[in-house]
Amino acid sequence: MRHLILVASATLALLLGAGATPATAACDPATRAVQYMHSVQMSDGSIDGNINETADYVLGAATDGVDPGTLTGPTGKSPFDYFLVDLAGSQASLADANVLGKLIQAVVAGHRDPHNFGGLNLIDRLRNGSTPGGSPTPYYNPATGVFLDALSAGQNQTFAQANAILGLVAGDLSFTVPVKAITELESLQSTSGVTKGGWSSFGTFDTNDTAIALMALAATGHTATTDGAIFSTAFTYLLTQQDPASGGFTFSTDFGTASDPDSDSFVIQALLASGQDPAGSTWTNAKGNAPSDILTFQDPASGGFVFATGGKLQAFATTQTVVGLRHTFLPVTGSYASGATVPAAGCPVATAVVQLAPAPAPKLPAAGRPSTVANSRPDPETIAIQAALLLAVALLLVIGAGGYARQRRR
């Protein structure tokens, strides 16, 4: 019975992502995760006082049909209040291209203007500016194509390069990412040995770096068709990182094969961005796949996630799951009604109001672009999707009446 409920939940999650993104679907895993993050949001508006985690919170909420500006902590401060205080003070969000690129993605997802946020043109700063302080360093070197990874002294270059590219793609529709910047990202891919096809950070080739690199390449129009060798070897590498016991994905087999929710989410996003089906036969083993495995890490009571089975709930583990649960990928700018709030804690009642997910783009620079929120009468396809969702919800509720609802996803 638990297995049947897990499958039903996974199917419901994929239906939501593939056709619509309702902010208040009954017991929806993504919405429950946003609820959990809202419950642990700090007084300054942040998640854990961390720029990147808070940015992930914003991105996740935006993909779930929630206006990130409505996400306020105990003192009424939103993530954007937190970002603005940082920009006016310590400027941790300007430390290097990695964190600045991530900030730009969050600002865009919140439907703020990255060309004028906190009195700064974040896009121009990333393209042509330098870090603050007594020894300013350019964020981008046009001679080499390298974006600055100052916080990790170059050991986190894949994320710095990818997040900078994703930020520029999301924040400036007219900007063409320099060829040298793309070439630099491609050059970081392993070309030999057991790590062939993977990307790395801190000396370890892993799924997360590989996934973020694939999303950045896809966002600039590179596909498995135009860059076959790069994508095919990346897919081959990712398959070596699939957990034989769960069908999910480990961070890196250098540390064992056990899967984790963040790696599941990253791989789901990368595969979707690359035109793959993460629940398809290629990415499914005898135990399952990433979309089914990620749900096993979610706490049914709170909606939060643990990083490892039996571990403690973590905001960090939860912030990175929602985009994958929503069956979409970076960069995401959000399609939601202004003022749309996260439902109250607990399993919210299903509603017929949905946010339409962007249609798959034939060319990937358009992926994740903002789409117009539908305020008119839903079309027949949308009505059919809503009916299917309500039937799926009803099925889960009937199963729950038999005494098994609290054990679903486990």
C-alpha positions in Angstrom: 0.0 0.0 0.0 2.8 2.4 0.9 4.4 1.7 -2.5 1.1 2.5 -4.3 0.7 5.7 -2.4 4.3 6.7 -3.3 3.6 6.1 -7.0 0.4 8.0 -6.9 2.2 11.0 -5.2 5.0 10.9 -7.8 2.5 10.8 -10.6 0.6 13.7 -9.2 3.8 15.7 -8.9 4.7 15.1 -12.5 1.2 16.0 -13.7 1.4 19.3 -11.8 4.7 20.2 -13.4 3.9 19.0 -16.9 0.6 20.8 -17.2 -0.1 23.4 -14.5 1.4 24.8 -11.4 -1.3 25.4 -8.8 -0.2 27.1 -5.7 -2.7 25.3 -3.6 -3.0 21.7 -4.8 -4.1 19.4 -2.0 -1.0 18.0 -0.2 1.2 18.8 -3.2 4.8 18.0 -2.4 6.2 21.3 -3.9 3.6 23.4 -2.1 4.3 21.6 1.2 8.0 22.3 0.8 7.3 26.0 0.3 5.1 25.9 3.4 7.9 24.4 5.4 10.5 27.0 4.2 8.0 29.7 5.1 7.6 28.3 8.6 11.4 28.5 9.2 12.0 31.9 7.4 14.0 34.2 9.7 13.0 37.6 11.0 15.3 39.3 8.5 13.4 37.6 5.6 16.1 35.1 4.8 16.5 31.3 5.0 19.4 30.6 7.4 20.9 34.1 6.9 22.3 32.8 3.6 22.1 34.6 0.2 22.0 31.4 -1.9 19.5 29.5 0.2 17.2 32.6 0.2 17.6 32.9 -3.5 16.6 29.2 -3.9 13.6 29.9 -1.7 12.5 32.6 -4.0 13.0 30.5 -7.1 11.1 27.6 -5.7 8.2 29.7 -4.6 8.0 31.4 -8.0 7.8 28.1 -9.7 5.0 27.0 -7.3 2.8 30.0 -8.3 3.5 32.0 -5.2 4.5 35.7 -5.4 7.9 35.7 -3.6 7.2 39.2 -2.4 4.5 37.9 -0.1 6.9 35.5 1.7 7.4 37.4 4.9 9.1 36.3 8.1 8.0 36.9 11.7 8.7 40.7 11.5 7.1 41.1 8.1 10.4 41.2 6.1 10.6 39.4 2.8 13.6 37.9 1.0 13.9 41.1 -1.0 14.2 43.1 2.2 17.0 40.8 3.2 18.7 41.2 -0.2 18.4 45.0 0.0 19.8 45.2 3.5 22.8 43.2 2.3 23.4 45.4 -0.7 23.3 48.5 1.5 25.6 46.9 4.1 27.9 43.9 4.0 27.3 43.3 0.3 27.9 39.5 0.6 25.7 39.1 -2.5 28.4 41.0 -4.5 31.3 38.8 -3.3 31.8 37.0 -6.7 30.0 36.0 -9.9 28.5 32.9 -8.4 26.5 34.6 -5.7 25.7 37.7 -7.8 24.4 35.6 -10.7 22.2 33.7 -8.2 20.9 37.0 -6.8 20.0 38.2 -10.2 18.0 35.1 -10.8 16.1 35.6 -7.6 15.4 39.3 -8.4 14.0 38.4 -11.8 11.9 35.6 -10.3 10.5 38.2 -7.9 9.5 40.3 -10.9 11.9 43.0 -9.8 14.2 44.9 -12.1 17.8 43.6 -12.0 18.9 46.8 -13.8 17.8 48.9 -10.8 17.7 46.9 -7.6 18.8 48.6 -4.5 20.1 51.4 -6.7 22.4 49.1 -8.6 22.4 47.8 -12.1 23.2 44.2 -11.2 23.4 43.1 -14.9 25.9 45.7 -15.8 27.8 45.0 -12.6 28.2 41.3 -13.4 29.2 42.0 -17.1 31.5 45.0 -16.6 31.9 45.8 -12.9 34.1 44.7 -10.0 33.7 43.4 -6.5 33.3 46.1 -3.7 36.1 46.8 -1.2 39.6 48.0 -1.2 40.9 45.5 -3.8 38.2 45.3 -6.5 38.3 42.4 -8.9 36.4 42.2 -12.2 33.5 39.7 -12.2 34.3 38.8 -15.8 37.5 38.6 -17.7 36.7 39.1 -21.4 40.1 37.9 -22.5 39.6 34.4 -20.9 35.8 34.1 -20.6 36.2 33.3 -16.9 33.6 34.6 -14.3 35.0 35.3 -10.9 34.9 32.6 -8.1 36.4 34.6 -5.3 34.8 32.9 -2.3 36.3 29.5 -3.2 39.5 30.6 -4.9 38.5 29.0 -8.2 37.5 25.6 -6.7 33.8 26.2 -7.3 34.3 27.5 -10.9 31.6 25.4 -12.5 28.9 27.0 -10.3 30.4 30.5 -10.7 30.5 30.2 -14.4 27.0 28.6 -14.7 25.2 30.9 -12.2 26.6 33.9 -13.9 25.5 32.7 -17.3 22.0 31.8 -15.9 21.7 35.2 -14.3 22.6 37.1 -17.5 20.2 35.0 -19.5 17.3 35.5 -17.0 18.0 39.2 -16.5 18.6 40.6 -20.0 16.7 39.2 -22.9 18.7 41.1 -25.4 22.1 40.0 -24.1 24.1 37.3 -25.9 26.4 35.5 -23.5 30.0 35.8 -24.8 31.2 32.7 -26.7 34.4 32.7 -24.5 32.3 32.3 -21.4 30.5 29.3 -22.8 33.7 27.8 -24.0 35.2 28.2 -20.6 32.3 26.3 -19.0 32.6 23.6 -21.6 36.3 23.3 -20.9 35.6 22.4 -17.3 34.0 19.1 -18.4 36.0 16.0 -17.8 37.1 14.3 -21.1 38.6 11.1 -19.9 38.4 8.3 -17.3 35.5 7.3 -15.1 34.6 11.0 -14.7 34.3 11.6 -18.4 31.3 13.9 -19.1 31.1 15.3 -15.6 31.8 18.7 -14.1 33.5 19.2 -10.7 34.0 21.5 -7.7 36.6 21.3 -5.0 38.3 18.5 -6.9 35.2 16.2 -7.0 33.2 15.4 -10.1 29.6 15.3 -9.1 25.9 15.4 -10.3 25.2 18.9 -9.0 28.0 20.6 -10.9 27.2 18.5 -14.0 23.5 19.5 -13.7 24.1 23.2 -13.3 26.5 23.2 -16.2 24.0 21.5 -18.5 21.3 24.0 -17.5 23.5 26.9 -18.3 24.5 25.5 -21.7 20.8 24.8 -22.5 19.9 28.3 -21.5 22.3 29.7 -24.1 20.8 27.6 -26.9 23.1 24.6 -26.7 21.4 21.3 -27.0 22.1 17.6 -27.4 21.7 18.1 -31.1 24.0 21.1 -31.5 26.6 19.8 -29.0 26.1 16.0 -29.1 29.4 14.9 -27.5 29.1 17.3 -24.5 25.6 16.3 -23.7 25.9 12.5 -24.4 29.0 12.1 -22.3 27.3 14.1 -19.5 24.3 11.8 -19.7 26.6 8.8 -19.5 28.3 10.2 -16.5 25.1 10.9 -14.7 23.9 7.3 -15.2 27.0 6.2 -13.4 25.8 8.2 -10.4 22.4 6.6 -10.2 21.7 4.9 -6.9 21.0 1.2 -7.5 19.0 1.0 -4.3 16.5 3.8 -5.1 16.8 5.0 -8.7 17.7 8.5 -7.4 21.0 10.2 -7.7 24.0 10.5 -5.4 26.0 13.7 -5.1 29.1 11.7 -6.1 30.0 8.1 -6.0 33.3 9.3 -4.4 31.3 9.4 -1.2 29.0 6.4 -1.8 26.0 5.6 -3.9 23.2 6.8 -1.5 20.9 9.3 -3.2 19.8 12.7 -1.7 16.9 15.0 -2.6 19.1 17.9 -3.8 20.9 15.7 -6.3 17.6 14.3 -7.4 16.3 17.8 -8.0 19.4 19.0 -9.8 19.3 16.0 -12.1 15.6 16.3 -12.8 16.1 19.9 -13.8 19.2 19.2 -16.0 17.5 16.4 -17.8 14.4 18.5 -18.5 16.5 21.4 -19.7 18.3 18.9 -22.0 15.2 17.5 -23.5 15.2 14.3 -21.5 12.4 12.7 -19.5 13.7 12.1 -15.9 10.9 9.5 -15.4 11.6 7.7 -18.7 13.1 4.3 -19.1 16.6 5.6 -19.7 16.6 7.2 -16.3 14.7 4.5 -14.4 16.2 1.4 -12.8 14.5 -1.5 -11.0 13.9 0.7 -7.9 12.7 3.9 -9.5 13.9 7.2 -10.7 14.7 10.7 -9.4 11.1 11.9 -9.5 9.9 9.0 -7.3 13.0 9.0 -5.1 12.9 12.7 -4.1 9.6 12.2 -2.4 11.0 9.6 0.0 13.0 12.4 1.7 10.0 14.6 2.5 8.6 14.7 6.0 4.8 14.2 5.6 4.1 16.2 8.7 5.9 19.5 7.9 6.7 19.3 4.2 10.4 19.7 4.9 13.2 17.5 3.5 16.0 15.6 5.1 19.3 15.2 3.3 19.7 11.6 4.2 17.1 9.0 5.3 16.7 9.1 9.0 18.4 12.6 9.2 17.1 15.9 10.6 14.9 18.3 8.6 17.0 21.0 6.9 16.0 24.2 5.3 19.1 23.8 3.1 18.0 20.4 1.8 14.5 21.8 1.2 15.3 25.0 -0.6 16.8 23.2 -3.6 14.0 20.7 -4.1 11.0 22.8 -5.3 12.2 23.6 -8.8 12.7 19.9 -9.5 9.4 18.9 -7.8 7.7 21.5 -10.0 9.2 19.7 -13.1 10.9 22.7 -14.4 14.5 24.1 -14.5 16.8 27.1 -14.3 16.5 29.9 -15.1 13.0 30.3 -13.9 11.3 33.7 -13.7 7.9 32.7 -12.5 4.4 32.8 -13.8 2.1 33.8 -10.9 -0.5 36.3 -10.0 0.8 39.4 -8.2 0.1 39.0 -4.5 -0.4 35.2 -4.7 0.4 33.8 -1.2 1.6 30.5 0.1 -1.3 28.5 1.6 -1.5 28.1 5.3 0.4 25.3 6.9 -1.0 21.8 6.4 -2.6 20.3 3.4 -4.5 23.1 1.7 -7.9 22.5 0.0 -7.6 22.1 -3.8 -8.6 25.1 -5.9 -9.4 25.6 -9.5 -7.2 28.6 -9.8 -4.0 27.6 -11.6 -0.9 29.2 -13.0 -0.2 27.9 -16.5 3.3 26.5 -17.0 5.2 27.8 -20.0 4.9 25.6 -23.1 8.1 23.7 -24.0 10.2 26.0 -26.2 11.6 24.7 -29.5 14.9 26.5 -28.7 16.2 26.6 -25.3 17.2 30.2 -24.7 13.5 30.8 -24.2 13.3 28.2 -21.5 12.2 29.6 -18.2 11.2 33.0 -19.7 8.3 34.8 -18.0 5.0 34.0 -19.4 1.8 36.0 -19.2 -0.5 34.9 -16.3 -3.8 33.7 -17.6 -6.6 35.6 -16.0 -9.3 34.7 -18.5 -11.4 31.6 -18.6 -9.3 28.4 -18.7 -9.1 26.7 -22.1 -10.5 23.1 -22.4 -7.0 21.6 -21.9 -6.6 23.5 -18.6 -10.1 22.3 -17.5 -9.2 18.7 -18.3 -5.9 19.1 -16.3 -7.8 20.5 -13.4 -10.3 17.6 -13.5 -7.5 15.1 -13.6 -5.8 16.7 -10.6 -9.0 16.7 -8.6 -9.5 13.1 -9.4 -5.9 12.3 -8.3 -6.5 14.3 -5.1 -9.7 12.4 -4.4 -7.8 9.1 -4.9 -5.3 10.1 -2.3 -8.0 11.2 0.2 -9.8 7.9 -0.2 -6.6 6.0 0.4 -6.0 8.2 3.4 -9.4 7.3 4.8 -8.1 3.8 5.1 -5.5 4.9 7.5 -2.5 5.0 5.2 -2.3 8.7 4.2 0.4 9.6 6.7 2.6 7.0 5.3 2.6 8.1 1.7 5.9 9.0 0.0 7.6 6.5 2.4 
